[in-house]
Amino acid sequence: MFGVGPGLLASDALMLGIDPLVQRDRMAQAIDLILRLLNGEVVTETTDWYSLHEARCTCAIHAAVPGDGGRERRDAVGGTARRQARPGDAVRSCR
């Protein structure tokens, strides 16, 4: 299960040095980046708040990830998945 949110209180963001007015935009940007990495993309990207050079996910994805267009992936028991993922579908192992 993977959940995200921008945070509840503006004071939490301020304690971390984050402008509360940019929290939601940064969250959306981060979710997009995370999905790209989970889909196997190697990312080189610089924004006003992070910089990545040939970043890659070190987790093996065994099922479709939302937003991957239904590309075929091997599932945890060796079958293939050709449909969009639903909540609870993605299984991964990290080393």
Beta strands, then each sheet from edge to edge (+ up, - down):
strand 1: 43-46
strand 2: 51-55
strand 3: 59-61
strand 4: 73-74
strand 5: 80-81
strand 6: 92-94
sheet 1: 1+ 2-
sheet 2: 3+ 6-
sheet 3: 4+ 5-
end
